Amino acid sequence: MRADGDGSRIKYYEVELSNVLIGSMDQVAYEGSGLHDSFTLKFSKVKWTYTQQKISGGSGGNTYGGWDLSNNRISC
């Protein structure tokens, strides 16, 4: 999230995954920093949405992109 001119929060980047599975997970304890979790995700489709932020504040237009791994083609 980013803030616009009057301090309102604007979602500027979103990632949407379809058919998601956890591929792996690892937990490590680092000295002085506590527990660290790391995991990988497997999915069949991803979609990105980017919302532009105007210089004066507020949101501008959206840009979309995506990929369908199961069909090996662009997906929006």
N, C-alpha and C positions, 0 to 999 in steps of 0.2 A: 504494500500500500504506500502511496505517496499522498502528500497533502497539497491541496490546491491553494489559490490565493487567499481564501478566507479561513484556511485551516481544516476544511472538510477532507475526509479521507477519500481517495480515489483508487480503485483497483486498476492497476495499469498492466498487469501481466497475469494470465491464467493458463494453466495447463490442465487438460482433461484427458484421463486415460480410460480405456475400455478393456474389459476382460483382464483385470489385473490379478497377478499372483505374486507372492513374495518368493523371490528366487533364492535368496540366501540371507542370513543374518549373522552378525558377529558382535560380541560384546567384549570390550577391552577396558581395563582399569588403568589409567595413566596416573602416575604419582603426582599428587598435588592438584589434579584437575577432575578427579572423580571418574565415573563410568561413562564410556563412550559407546554408543550403539551405531552400527553401520549395517545397511541392508541394501539389497538390489531388488528391483521390481521388473517383472516380465509382463508385457501387455501386447495386445494385438492392434491397438489403434491409439494414436495420440493427436490431440488438437490443441493448438496454441492460439490465444487471443491476446493481442496487444492493443491497449487503449492509449492513444496519444494524449498528452497533456498540453493544453494551450499555455502560451507564455503568460497570459493574463490570469490564468487559473481556470479550473474547470476541465472537463474532458473534451477531447476532440473526437475524431473518427476512430473506428476500429480496423485493425488489420488481422486477418485470419490465416492460419496455415495448419497443415496436418498431414499425417501419413497413416495409411492402413497397411500394416505389416502382413496381415493374412492374405490380402489381395495384391500386395506389392504395387500400390498406386497412391496418388495424392488423394487426400480426404479432408474436406473442410466442413 
